[in-house]
Structures are given as C-alpha cells and as structure tokens.
Amino acid sequence: MGEKRKKRIYERNIYYTVLKYYVGLFFRLSYGKREYHGIEKLPADGALIFAPNHTNALMDAMAVLDLDNRPKVFVARADIFRKPLFARFFFFLRIMPINRIRDGRNTLKYNDEIIKRSAEVLKNNVPFVILPEGSHRPMHSLLPLGKGIFRIALLANEEIAGERPVYIVPMGLEYGNFFRYRSSLLLQIGDPINVTQYVAFRPGIERPVIMNDLKEKLQKTMKELILYIPDDTHYHATWELCNMSCYRRIKQLKLNHNCLRDRLTANKHTVSLILKKRGEDPQTSDNILKEIALFADKRKKRRISMASVANPHPRFSLFSRIFLLIILFPYFIACTALSAPTLFVTRLICSRMEDRAFHNSVRYVTTLLLWTLTLVIFISVAFGLVKWEFALAALAVFLPAPLFFYQYYKWFRIAWSDIRWLMDRDLRRAKERFVQWIW
C-alpha cells in the first residue's frame, strides 16, 4: 500500500469552505461601510498575485479574502509557525510562512522552498496574496516594498512557462479609522501588471534589473490607490487638515459624501494642495502646519473627536444622537449584559497589546469566537425554558448585541465630543482659519 499523499495547501477543503463564509460574515459586520472597486479589472486568463498595502494587521488579509468567492493562499511571518499546532492551524487557513531579514539572514535560505511552493499555488490557478511592505504600519503612507513578491512572480512565470500569463495585481486599502471598530473600508484594485509580457519584451535584461523595474511600477500604482501622505515631520498635520476640510472639499468638487472613493479623491486633492503650498512658500506652510499639529494635540487632550470637527452640522447631529441614546438605552443595557463576556475578554486582550494596529483584529476574532459560543449557550437555555416562538424572537432581537454595543458607544462618545466642540470657540475659529489657508 502506497504512502498517503500529503495534502497541498491550495486544494479544496469542505471545512475551510464552510468556515470561510461564516468568518466572512463576521468580517463584513466589523465595518459600518465597505466599498470594493475595480473587481472587473481582475484578469480571467492568468495567475494572480494580489499585492495590497499593509496597515491594519489581520484585517488587511481578511479584506482581500472577502473580495470574491475564490480560494486564496497567503503568507505570514515565519516566527508564528514555530509551534507545530499553530503551523497546522495556519496551513488549514491557507497561510504559508516567509522569513524576513529581521528574523536573521540565515533564515532567508528557507524562503527558496516557500517561493517554489508559491509558484506551485499559482500554477494551479489559485490566487496568491502577499503584502509586499512586509510589515504593517497604521499610516496613510507606504513602506519600501520587499523583493519576495517579485521573486515569486518571476519564478512562477518560469514554472508556468507560457500556459498562462502571471499578473501582479496592485491593491489599495483605506480605512476610515485604523483603531475604531466598525469604521469604514475601501479596497481599490489597480491595473494588473503583466509580468509575463514585461519579461518577454525585455530579452537579455538581468533579473535584478527587471525586479527593480517591477518594484517601481508596483510602488507607483499602490501610491495612486491610497491616500499617500509623505512620511515626514508634517504627516500628522496633513492628515488632520485632510479630515477637517473633507466635507467642504467634497462639496467643492461636486462629489458624493457617502461614497468612500469620493472621500479619498477629496483628501488626495487636499494633499496635493498642501504639497503645492509647501513648494511655493515653505516658511509660511511650515508655520501653519506646526499650528495644525498643536491644534490636533489640544483636540485630543480635550477628547474632541475628529468626527465632530469634520461635521458641518454638529448641532443637528448632537440632537439626533441624544434622541437615539435615550430611546435605545434599555436595549443597550440588555445587549451589554448579554455580550459582557465577549466585551470583557476583548478589552483585556487589547489593554495588554502595545501595538494598537492589532486592536481591530482582536475585536474581530474575539467577537467571532466568543459571541458564537454565547449564542450557542443562549439558544440552549432559551429554547429549553420558553416556547420556541418566544425563544426565536429573543434570538432575533439580541443577535447583533455586541455590534450594537459598539454602535451605541460610538454615538455616546461622539455626542460628548460634539458638546465639547461646540463649547470650544477657540478651536472652531482655528479650524476655519486652517481650512481657509488650504482653499
């Protein structure tokens, strides 16, 4: 009897398929608004390597997984695979290890095998996802791209050998807030880079040169898909000014305020104006941007949310939120009590994590696991104690309990922020002055 063949990471698994839909549902519920643009650009005839920017830990990978129904294989840093149990778990989730320079140069030799397995994934028509920055950073900017994605693309192009073209697909992820749960998510897909065609049109060119050319092309496209703010001393002031002027900019450009892509367009326009001002009058721009940075510090110390600053009608919003807070308070208390274990564990884990970029990932995973367990217990108790009609009604009413808790808390937090903002005449005058400067 022959030895049992080892299962490939890209092969279909019924348990994974079922879990993927359930996990995907909770991911979608983790955002108040989501937009995906450019799906029609994905080539139907090629091997696809998805290349998104990396700003929000696990949520970046989940956004790409949720893009469509096709299976995908990911890579993650190799140090989390050291324990066999974790390694098997990540294999089930279709995640492969890859070593980084920070793990030690002697570990990079193991990447050759990983790159070969990546090429095998692509050869079997399964999209491969690699975050080329190599490390996450919650900023509207872009880290230097690593070489791994280009090595994989070129090796896959050799392995497939004309069966189908190999594409690197640039992606841009934009979050309304990197740290707030149930914020917004925008994913944009850029024009795919045809690696096969790129290599064919450059016969005799050495591989390092081709890799550098592909790197420059991918980096340029990724910057166009996100709000790219130069990572310098005025980064935070630039982002602050983008937020406080966004609504007026959208109105000026005749865009749709409810469209995430239009908000991005407005903010990119503001960044371009700031850079233009900095080029024309560096001294004045430097002074004003320093003032904006001080404004941001004061705002945060006074616990005023940017949502209040950016809102053109804070009084109306305040009254509507207070009305909702009063009417829905009893339901909020019930939801809080029911989801207390989930919320407590989430809070405990987040309080022990220094990197806030992981907080939304923790909220997502704990809500997925603990709220599912809570619902199982709730169903067992409710259907055992009362008639099924009442139990079913109670289940329907309290099904979104932890999500409602976060929404209600958001209303409460911003309502108090609106009050502080309306009472702070100095900051409101300063905001008007800053917005006029960039107009």
N, C-alpha and C positions, 0 to 999 in steps of 0.2 A: 504493500500500500504506500503510495507516494506521500511525500510531506505536504501538509496543507499550505496552500499559497497564502503569503502574507497579504492582508488587505491593503489596497492603495488608499491614500488619503483623499483622493478625488472621487472615489467610487461611491455610488448612491447608497444611502443608509436610511431605512424607513424610520428609525427612531430619530435620526437627525432631522429628517424632513418634517415630521410632526412637531418636534421641538422648535424648529426654525419658525414656524407660523405662530406658535404661542409666544415665543420670545419676541418676535417681530411686532406682535400686537402690543405688548408692554412697552416696546421701544417707541412706537408711534404715540402712545399715551403719555410718554415722557416729555412731549413738546406740545405747546399750545397751538403752534402753526408750523407746517412743514411745506417746503416747495422744492421740487426736483425739476431742473431744466436741462434740456439737451440730450435726453434719452434717445431721441431719434438719430443722434449722431453716431451711436454705437454700431460699428461695422458688423454685418451678419456673416461675413465670409472669413473672419480672421481670428487669430489667437490674441486675446485681450489681456493686457496688463494695466490694471487700474492704479492710478497714481494720485491719491488725494493729499492735501496738506494735513498736518497733524497738530491739532490744537487742544483737543478735548478727550484725551485718553481713549477708553474703550468706545465712547460714543462715536468717534470718527469711523471706526471699523463697522459699527452697527449701522451707521448711515449708508455706507456702501453696500452692506449686506441687504439692506431694506430696499435698495434701488429697484430690483426686479426679482423674479422668482428663481432665476438660475442659480445653481450652486457656485460657491466661490471658495478659493483657498487663500489663507492669509499667512503672513509671517509676523513673529513677535520676537522680542529679545530672548536670547538663549538661556539666560540665567534663571528664568521662571520654569524651565523644563527640567531642572536638575533632579527633582524628586520624581520617581517613576510614576506615582499616582497622578501627579499633575501632568506629566508627559502624556499619559494615556488619555487623560481628560481633554487636553488641548488637541490631541490627534483626532478625537471624536468630534471636536468643534472645527476641524479642518484648519488648524493653525500649525505652522511649521516654525522651528527655531532658526534664528540667524544671529551670528555673533557680531559684536561691534568692537571697534578699536578700544573703547573704554573697558571691555571685558578682558583685554590683554591681546597683544598682537599674535601670541602663539595660538590663540583660539580661532583666528581668521582662517587657518588652513582647513577647518571643518566646514567652512562655507562652500567650498568647491562641491561637496556632495549635495548640500542643500540646493545650490544653484542647478545642479543636474536634475534633482527631483522637481524643482520648479519648472524646468523645461519640459519634463515629462507631463506635468499637470497641463501645461499649455498645449502640448501635443495631443492631449486627449480632449481638447476643446472645452476646458474648464477655465474660466477667468481667474487670474491670479492678482491678488491685491497686496501691494507693498507701499508703505508710507515713506517716500524717499528722503524725507528730512531725518528719519532715524530716531528722533526724539520729539516728544510733544512740548509745546510751549503755548500757553493761552494768550496769544497776542495776534493782532491783525498785521502780521508780517510773515516772513518766510526764512527759515534756517537754510544754510547751504545744503544742497542735495548730495546724498551719498552715491557711490558708484554701483552699489549692488543691483539696482533696478536695471541699469544699462548692461551689466554683465549677463543678467538673466535674459534680457531681451535679445542680445546678440547670440548667446548660446542656443536659445530656443529657435532663433532664425536658422541656425546651422542644423539643429536636430530635425526641425520640420522640413527643411530642405525643399522648399517650393510647393509643399502640399497646400499651404495657406499662408497669407501674409501675417506678420507679427505687428501688433499695434501697441503703443503706449498711449493710454487714454488719460489726459490731464483732467483733474477734478479740483474744484474749489469748494471748501466747506466754510460757511459763515454762520456763526451763532449770534443770536440777539444778546445773549449773556453767557459767558463761559462758566459761570458759577451758580446761576439760579436755575433751579429745576423747573421744567415746563416753560422754558423760554421758546425761542424760535430757531428753526434750522433751514438753511438754504444750501442746496447742493447744485452746483453747475458743472456741466460736462463741456470741456473744450474740444476743439478739433483734434481727432486722433492723429498721432504721429506714426506714419507707416515706416517702421524700422526696416522691413524687407526692401522697400523701394529706396529708402535712404542709403542703404548699403550698396544696392545694385547700381545706383547712379554714381557711386564713388569707388570704382575699382582701383585697387592698389593702395588705398589710403589705410594707414595703420590703425589698429583697433583703438588705442588711446585717443587718437585724434577724433575718430568717429564718436567715441563715448563723450568726449568734451563737447562736441557739436550738439549731440542729443541732449546733453545736460543743459546747455544754454537755451536750447529751444524749449525744453520742458519747463525750466525755471521761468522763462519769459511768459509762457502761456499760463502757468499757475498763478503768477502775479496778476494777470489780467482777470482771473476768475474770482479773486478775493479782493477785499479792501486791503490793499497793500500800503502800509504806512512805514516809511523808513525807520529802522530801529536806531534812533539817535536820542539826544537829550530832550527833544520836543515831541517824542512819540505820544506820551500821555496827554499832553496839552492838545495835540492834533486830534486825538480820539475824542477828547472832551468837547472840542469845538464842533466836530462832526455831529455828535449826538445832539447838542443844544440847538444846532441850526438845521437839523434834518427835515423837520416838518415844513419849514419855510422853503427849503431848497426843493423839496418835492413839489410844492405848490408853484414855485418859480419855473421849474422845468416841465410843469403840467403832467406829472406822473401820478401814479396811484399809491396812496399812502398805505393801503392794505396789502400791497404786493411787496414781498421781501426783496425781489430782484430790483424793483424800482428804488427801494430804500438804499440798496447797495450802490446803485447808479448815482443817487443823490450824494451819498457820502464820498464816493470816488471823485465826484466833481468838486466837492469841498476840499479834499486833499490836494487836488491839482491846483486850486486857487491859493491854498496856503503855501505850497511849494513855489508858486509863481511869485507870491508876495515876498517870500524869503530870498528869492533870487534878485528881485528888484530893489528891496530895501531891507537888507539883513539886520541892521541895528534895531529899527522900529519893530520889525517882526519878532526879533529875539526878545525884546522887552515885553511885547504883548503876550507872546506865548508863555513867558515866565509868569505873567499875571494870571493867565488862564490856569496854569499849573497850581498857583496859590489858591485860585478860586475853587479848583477841584478838591484841594486839601480841606478848605473850610467847609465845603459842601458835605464831604464825607464825615468830618468831625461833628457836624450838626445833624447828621443822619438824614440828609435830604437825598432822596433817590434821583438818579438821572431821569427816570420816568416822569417825575414832577417837573424838572427843569425843562425837558423837551416838550411837555404837553402844552399846546397853545391855549387850552381851556381848562386850567386846573380846578377852577371853582365848580364848574358843571360836573367834572369827573369826581370831585370830592363828594358832592351831594349824592350822586348816583351810587357811589361806593358805600357811603354811610347807610343809604336805604337798603342795599343788598346785605350789608353786615348785620343790620338789625333784623331783617326778615328771616335770614337764613341762619341766625345764631343757634337756635335749638338743633337744627340739622348738623351744624358744625360740631357741637358738643357730642352728639351721638357718633358722628364719624370719627372724631378724635379718640373717643373711648374705645371704639371698635378697632381702630388701626394703631392704637398706642404701642403695642409690642414692635410693630414694623417701624414706627417713627422713632422709638427709643433706641433700637439697635442701630438704625441709620445714623442718628445723632451721635451715638457713642463712637462708631467707627470713624465718622468724619472728624470728630474732635481730636482723634489721635493721628490724623494724617496731615502732614505739613504741606503737601502739595495739593492745593485747592482744585487743581485741574482734574483730580480724581473724584471729587465730591459728587458730581452728577452721575458718574459711573456707579458709585456706591449706592446712591439713591435708587438708581435704575435696578441694580441687581438685588438689593435688599427688598425692594417693593415686589419685584418678580417672584422671589423665593418665599419671603415671609408672608406676604399678602395672599399668595396662593395657599400656603399652609393654613392661614387664618380662615380663608374661605372654606376649606375642606372641613375644619372644625365647626365653623358656623353652620354649614349645611347639615352636618351630622346631628348637631344639637337642635337646630330649628325644626328640621323635618321629623325629629323624634319627639318633640314636645308639643307642637301645634299642628293644626290641619295643614295639608300641603299647599292649599291656596294661600294661606297667610305666610307660610314659610317662603314660598316662591316670591310673593310680593315684597317681603322683607329683604330677600336676597337681591332683587332688582333695585330696591331703593338704596341699599348700602354697598352695592358692588363697587362704585367708584370712591369709596370712603377716603383712602389715603390721597388720591388725586384731588378730591375736593378740599381736603385739609390744606394742601399746598396752595390751591387757588384762593381759598378764603384768607390764608395767611398773607398772600400777595396783596389782596385787596386791603387788608388791615394795615400792612406795612406801608403801602403807597398812600393810603388815606392820611396816616400820621405824617408822612413825608410831605404831602400836599399842604397840610396845615402849617408845617414849619416853613415851607417855601413861600406861602402866601404872607406869612408874618415877617419874612426876611427881605425888606425893601432894598437893602444894600446889594445883596446878591442878585436880585432881579434886575436892578439897574446895571450892574456889571455885566450880566448876561446880554442885555440889549446892546451894550457898547461893543462887546466882543463879536456879536453876530453882525452888527453894522460894519465892523472892520473888514470882515471877510466878504461882505456883499459888494 
